[in-house]
Amino acid sequence: MSFKLTGSIKFIGQPVQVSEKFRKLEFVVTDTTTMYPQDIAFQLAQDKVDLIIPFMEGQDVEVSFNLRGKEWISPTGEARYFNTLEALRIDSAGSVANTSTTQPATTEIATPTSGAEDGDLPF
């Protein structure tokens, strides 16, 4: 089953060569479709790592992904479970950030923090 999420790229990591046969890259998309924006971490693996090349931080994208789960048994026999959002496809979405703009995406995120005068936390 495949899912989709639309948002703005907040962070793009560097490719990591985990083993001789496995490489991955992590990136974060901020989902702004709800009242409280969520930062969602995705993983690109193997040949999918190159999907992120045409995109940059601050750009609006639609990410198609699978939810993956994995069990790990510790040396003491305790079972632990992990989830991964494995990105399958990345497309431009809606309005695309102007690539000629020199203003970093973090400026947009940092600006609204001055409105927290009433002491309410956003969660």
C-alpha positions as semicolon CSV with decimal commas, in nm:
position;residue;x (nm);y (nm);z (nm)
1;M;0,000;0,000;0,000
2;S;0,135;0,340;-0,098
3;F;0,070;0,674;0,074
4;K;0,121;1,037;-0,034
5;L;0,220;1,350;0,158
6;T;0,246;1,706;0,031
7;G;0,466;1,961;0,201
8;S;0,784;2,164;0,190
9;I;1,132;2,011;0,203
10;K;1,288;2,119;0,532
11;F;1,612;1,919;0,524
12;I;1,805;1,700;0,279
13;G;2,078;1,481;0,429
14;Q;2,386;1,338;0,266
15;P;2,393;0,988;0,113
16;V;2,526;0,726;0,356
17;Q;2,691;0,403;0,241
18;V;2,568;0,166;0,516
19;S;2,733;-0,143;0,371
20;E;2,895;-0,251;0,046
21;K;2,552;-0,320;-0,104
22;F;2,327;-0,067;0,074
23;R;2,311;0,313;0,067
24;K;2,046;0,553;0,195
25;L;1,960;0,920;0,229
26;E;1,721;1,082;0,474
27;F;1,517;1,396;0,412
28;V;1,245;1,581;0,603
29;V;0,923;1,727;0,465
30;T;0,711;1,968;0,669
31;D;0,342;1,881;0,635
32;T;0,155;2,210;0,667
33;T;-0,193;2,074;0,589
34;T;-0,291;2,060;0,958
35;M;-0,319;2,327;1,226
36;Y;0,014;2,218;1,375
37;P;0,279;2,154;1,106
38;Q;0,458;1,819;1,134
39;D;0,814;1,738;1,028
40;I;0,807;1,395;0,863
41;A;1,134;1,205;0,804
42;F;1,163;0,991;0,490
43;Q;1,431;0,754;0,365
44;L;1,549;0,694;0,010
45;A;1,736;0,367;-0,044
46;Q;1,964;0,226;-0,313
47;D;1,897;0,372;-0,662
48;K;1,612;0,587;-0,521
49;V;1,872;0,811;-0,346
50;D;1,913;1,001;-0,674
51;L;1,543;1,103;-0,678
52;I;1,619;1,398;-0,448
53;I;1,885;1,553;-0,678
54;P;1,650;1,793;-0,868
55;F;1,498;1,927;-0,544
56;M;1,618;2,174;-0,283
57;E;1,523;2,277;0,069
58;G;1,215;2,501;0,074
59;Q;1,061;2,345;-0,236
60;D;0,702;2,215;-0,226
61;V;0,682;1,845;-0,311
62;E;0,449;1,548;-0,311
63;V;0,613;1,232;-0,175
64;S;0,475;0,886;-0,252
65;F;0,593;0,637;0,009
66;N;0,550;0,297;0,171
67;L;0,535;0,232;0,543
68;R;0,789;-0,035;0,639
69;G;0,817;-0,214;0,973
70;K;1,098;-0,426;1,109
71;E;1,154;-0,642;1,415
72;W;1,495;-0,652;1,583
73;I;1,587;-0,896;1,857
74;S;1,847;-0,763;2,102
75;P;2,129;-0,982;2,232
76;T;1,924;-1,026;2,552
77;G;1,628;-1,158;2,351
78;E;1,412;-0,843;2,379
79;A;1,207;-0,765;2,066
80;R;1,208;-0,406;1,937
81;Y;1,010;-0,271;1,644
82;F;1,102;0,008;1,404
83;N;0,911;0,191;1,130
84;T;1,050;0,358;0,819
85;L;0,877;0,579;0,564
86;E;1,041;0,463;0,242
87;A;1,003;0,725;-0,033
88;L;0,925;0,580;-0,374
89;R;0,868;0,896;-0,579
90;I;0,908;1,272;-0,537
91;D;0,720;1,521;-0,753
92;S;0,696;1,900;-0,752
93;A;0,372;2,012;-0,591
94;G;0,168;2,330;-0,615
95;S;0,382;2,639;-0,595
96;V;0,750;2,565;-0,624
97;A;1,000;2,775;-0,430
98;N;1,198;3,009;-0,653
99;T;1,537;2,843;-0,700
100;S;1,704;3,180;-0,761
101;T;1,608;3,302;-0,414
102;T;1,905;3,323;-0,181
103;Q;1,688;3,327;0,131
104;P;1,715;2,991;0,316
105;A;1,403;2,794;0,409
106;T;1,487;2,825;0,780
107;T;1,417;3,200;0,765
108;E;1,051;3,131;0,697
109;I;1,035;2,887;0,987
110;A;1,212;3,116;1,235
111;T;1,000;3,428;1,166
112;P;0,668;3,322;1,330
113;T;0,826;3,238;1,668
114;S;0,784;3,597;1,785
115;G;0,406;3,541;1,813
116;A;0,433;3,317;2,120
117;E;0,364;3,604;2,360
118;D;0,068;3,437;2,530
119;G;0,284;3,142;2,644
120;D;0,081;2,874;2,462
121;L;0,281;2,592;2,315
122;P;0,185;2,470;1,965
123;F;0,128;2,112;2,084
